[in-house]
Amino acid sequence: MFEDEFKKDSDVRRGKYTTVSIPITLYNRIKELIKDTGFTSVSQFVTYILREVIASMEREKLESSMISEEEKKRIIEKLRKLGYI
């Protein structure tokens, strides 16, 4: 499961990486946390977590940009009053 998530990114398959610095204490905590899991490295775990967080934030942003049915009705009514509909 985790390996599939890690391999999804086309940049990963092409070997394109960058370095992100985290505190050593956090690195060590993650290293301990992922023992006996499907994660083979701290980088793999951090990549997985960041993908999850970013996907969640993108969903929230998309949902917040969508207008409600109530707003749609108000807009349609305004357009109707202005003679556009």
Backbone as a ProteinNet text record, in pm:
[ID]
protein_1_A
[PRIMARY]
MFEDEFKKDSDVRRGKYTTVSIPITLYNRIKELIKDTGFTSVSQFVTYILREVIASMEREKLESSMISEEEKKRIIEKLRKLGYI
[TERTIARY]
82.5	0	87.1	178	260.1	354.3	403.2	492.9	421.2	293.3	215.6	202.1	174.5	162.3	292.9	403	533	567.8	526.9	562.6	472.9	363.2	268.9	330.2	413.3	467.4	564.1	536.4	621.4	763	778.5	913	994.9	928.9	999.1	1051.6	968.8	1011.4	1127.7	1133.6	1241.6	1363.9	1354.6	1468.8	1486.5	1380.2	1389.2	1350.2	1442.2	1419.6	1472.6	1431.1	1487.4	1506.6	1578.7	1604.4	1518.8	1456.3	1379.6	1439.9	1472.3	1534.7	1429.3	1446.3	1361.3	1453.7	1406.2	1490.3	1528.6	1649.2	1699.2	1607.5	1557.6	1469.9	1343	1288.6	1170.5	1205.4	1318.4	1365.6	1375.2	1435.7	1452.3	1317.9	1224.8	1091.5	1021.8	1032.4	970.4	1036.2	1167.5	1242.1	1193.7	1171.9	1120.6	976.3	898.4	756.5	733.7	818.1	793.8	854.3	922.4	975.7	861.1	884.9	786	659.4	673.3	561.9	603.2	520.4	553.6	649.2	679.8	770.5	914.5	992.9	1132.2	1229.2	1179	1266.9	1183.8	1251.8	1186.5	1137.3	1216.7	1176.7	1048	1037.2	917.3	795.2	809.8	699.8	660.3	758.9	731.7	664.1	708.3	645.6	499.7	472.9	335.8	249.1	298.8	222.9	198.5	299.2	282.4	179.7	180.9	79.9	-60.6	-76.9	-207.7	-253.3	-163.6	-197.4	-230.1	-149.2	-171.8	-302.7	-331.3	-457.7	-575.9	-565.2	-671.8	-690.5	-580.8	-588.1	-646.1	-609.1	-662.6	-812.9	-857.8	-1002	-1075.6	-1020.8	-1082.9	-1091.8	-985.1	-982.6	-1088	-1097.8	-1196.6	-1338	-1362.1	-1494.9	-1532.1	-1435.2	-1465.2	-1488.3	-1436.3	-1455.3	-1587.2	-1651.9	-1779.3	-1890.3	-1987.7	-2096.9	-2213.6	-2285.9	-2397.7	-2519.3	-2616.9	-2742.1	-2810.1	-2803.7	-2863.2	-2797.3	-2664.3	-2592.7	-2628	-2639.2	-2677.2	-2813	-2907.6	-3042.2	-3038.1	-2958.4	-2947.2	-2886.2	-2784.4	-2718.9	-2815.9	-2886.8	-2984	-3091.8	-3138.5	-3241.2	-3188.3	-3065	-3005.3	-2993.3	-2947	-2934	-3070.7	-3170.2	-3306.6	-3355.6	-3333.5	-3376.1	-3303.4	-3179.8	-3102.8	-3134.9	-3216.3	-3258.3	-3165.1	-3071.6	-2979.4	-3037.9	-3137.7	-3200.9	-3348.2
-119	0	125.6	135.9	255.1	267.3	153.5	156.3	212.7	176.5	226.9	378.2	431.1	575.8	644.6	586.6	647.2	647.6	545.8	532.6	613.4	669.8	742.4	863.4	933.6	1058.8	1032	1091.9	1067.1	1119.1	1225.4	1275.9	1173	1098.8	996	889.4	851.4	749.2	797.8	927.2	982.5	1019	1000.9	1030.2	1177.1	1256.9	1399.4	1421.4	1473.8	1496	1632.3	1674.7	1792.2	1758.4	1839.9	1815.5	1908.4	1851.7	1929.1	1899	2002.6	1983.7	1976.6	1879	1868.5	1851.5	1887.3	1870.8	1723.7	1701.5	1565.8	1491	1560.8	1493.1	1441.5	1519	1474.6	1356.4	1364.9	1255.1	1125.6	1135.2	1016.4	961.5	1050	1004.9	931	985.4	920.9	785.9	782.7	658.7	548.4	583.1	486.3	447.9	545.3	523.7	427	433.7	353.3	213.2	181.6	45.9	-54	-162.5	-269.6	-223	-125.2	-83.1	-108.1	-69.6	-85.6	20.2	118.6	224.6	178.6	206.3	162	273.3	397	508.5	624	713.2	833.9	917.5	927	1004.3	949.9	819.4	758.2	792.1	784.9	816.9	964.2	1051.9	1195.5	1229.6	1168.8	1191	1148.2	1032.6	982.7	1079.4	1121.7	1212.1	1345.9	1399.8	1527.9	1517.4	1407.9	1388.8	1388.5	1319.5	1312.7	1451	1524.9	1658.3	1752.4	1749.7	1837.8	1803.7	1675.7	1635.2	1684.4	1674.6	1721.8	1873.1	1945.4	2091.2	2131.6	2060	2089.5	2063.8	1954.4	1925.5	2036.7	2079.4	2186.6	2315.2	2346.6	2467.8	2460	2345	2325.6	2337.9	2273.3	2277.7	2419.1	2494.3	2629.9	2724.7	2688.5	2774.8	2746.3	2637.5	2602.9	2684.9	2725.3	2803.7	2711.9	2751.3	2671	2690.5	2604.7	2616.3	2749.5	2790.2	2918.5	3034.3	3030.9	3136	3134	3014.3	3002.5	3067.7	3040.6	3097.3	3249.3	3303.8	3449.8	3510.6	3446.5	3496.8	3493.9	3383.3	3371.2	3478.2	3500.5	3602.8	3742	3772.3	3902.2	3918.5	3812.8	3818.4	3836.8	3772	3784.6	3928.9	3987	4124.8	4224.5	4192.1	4280.2	4257.9	4157	4131.3	4042.4	3979.4	3890.8	3751.8	3718	3585.7	3605.7
0	0	0	95.7	106	-12.8	-59.9	-174.3	-296.4	-313.9	-427.1	-420.6	-301.7	-285.3	-320.7	-277.3	-299.9	-448	-520.3	-661	-753.6	-703.5	-788.1	-856.1	-787.4	-838	-952.8	-1069.2	-1185.9	-1164.7	-1085.7	-1058.1	-981	-893.3	-817.2	-912.3	-1008.3	-1103.8	-1188.6	-1212.9	-1294.4	-1210.9	-1079.3	-993.6	-962.4	-972.6	-942.2	-796.2	-719.8	-577.2	-536.6	-419.8	-356.2	-209.1	-139.7	1.7	85.7	186.5	283.4	419.6	492.7	623.6	733	820.4	939.1	1059.4	1177.1	1296.1	1316.7	1363.3	1388.2	1484.5	1585.5	1682.2	1614.6	1522.2	1448.3	1358.2	1291.7	1207	1287.7	1405.6	1490.2	1537.9	1569.7	1611.7	1498.3	1377.3	1260.8	1235.5	1244.6	1221.6	1315.7	1441.4	1538.8	1506.5	1468.9	1441.1	1325.4	1223.9	1103.6	1109.2	1218.5	1231.1	1221.4	1151	1134.5	1063.1	975	889.8	745.2	652.9	511.6	459.8	542.8	499.6	514.2	411.1	413.2	449.8	457.7	494.1	548.3	617.7	667.7	549.9	445.5	326.9	266.1	258.2	201.9	287.2	418.6	509.4	498.2	499.7	492.4	359.5	251.4	120.8	124.1	182.2	193.5	274.3	389.3	476.7	407.5	343.1	274.3	162.2	88.6	-16.5	42.7	155.5	220.6	267.2	330.2	380.8	265.5	161.6	47	-22.5	-39.5	-101.7	-19.3	111.3	199.7	187.3	184.8	172.1	37	-68.2	-201.3	-205.9	-141.3	-135.1	-61.6	52.6	130.2	48.5	-22.2	-103.9	-214	-278.3	-383.9	-328.3	-215.4	-154.3	-111.4	-61.4	-16.3	-133.5	-251	-367.5	-439	-402.3	-464.9	-399.5	-480.4	-424.1	-388.5	-286.1	-238.9	-329.2	-312.1	-388.1	-358.4	-232.7	-191.8	-266.7	-275.9	-348.2	-497.1	-553.9	-695	-719.3	-629.7	-644.4	-638	-544.5	-532.3	-658.2	-712.4	-833.5	-951	-965.6	-1075.1	-1062.1	-940.8	-918.1	-952.8	-913.6	-947.2	-1098.2	-1165.6	-1311.4	-1377.6	-1322.5	-1375.2	-1358.9	-1240.3	-1214.3	-1304.4	-1339.7	-1426.9	-1574.7	-1603.1	-1739.8	-1820.3	-1755	-1826.8	-1849.5	-1771.1	-1785.5	-1814.7
[MASK]
+++++++++++++++++++++++++++++++++++++++++++++++++++++++++++++++++++++++++++++++++++++

